[in-house]
Amino acid sequence: MKHYPFVLFYLFCNVFIYAFQGSFWVYLACFLAFSTVVIWGSFDIGLGYFVNSITHKRTKIKEVALTFDDGPTEFTPQFLDLLREHRVKATFFCIGKQIEKYPETFQRIIADGHTVGNHTLSHSHSTGFLSAAKMTEEIKQCDEVMQRYGNITTPLYRPPFGVTNPNIAKAIKNTRKKSIGWNVRSLDTIINDERKIYRKVTRNLKKGSIILLHDTSEKTYRVLVDLLVFLEDKKYSTFTVDSITNSKKK
Ligand SMILES: [Zn+2]
């Protein structure tokens, strides 16, 4: 998988040379095709184009992972109450700066027995354009905040916006993280209709699915209320993401 960009680049160079002898439009079409593949590869975490991300668990039993990104926030405590009520453990990919804002909530996530993962210090909108050194800093500084407030270290990393590229791949390697993706996307930060979000998640659920949610709104909380009932009805149990990486070490 890792060599895909290079193979593609090689093929592109060949096409490029031919194209230059041909028309400008052939060149342009090739260039656009190449760019599309690269951009698509950067955003689609399931492709594993630049980084091999874990997107699901290989399992024969009916189990799924609930993952919550971008917290802790003011909404996180109610998520924790609900999960506790249902005796469900989840994985929280926390942003360093959010931990600094809500250190007690971060400590409660850990105390409640959930798994935490690194989601960078600042979740920068320019994540896709940062240098490998800057990306490494983003991850390391989040690690430091987690250590300071939670006395915890994590091998798990989730790329902000699911974006991966060669610089991010280097940063993941430098910090020895495991990149964690998803195969069920709720789009809960984009879609407003709670029923739509609920349907999107439940429709695509399979054994071993990793579900991407955000503990950043009342809306997602209400989706979770129904989702937990759905999981119980359909006899799904839940796993935390560290159970995949732990069993892989054996
Ligand atoms: Zn995020």
Residues whose N, C-alpha, C, O or C-beta is under 5 A from the ligand:
A	BS01	ZN	D69 D70 P160 F161
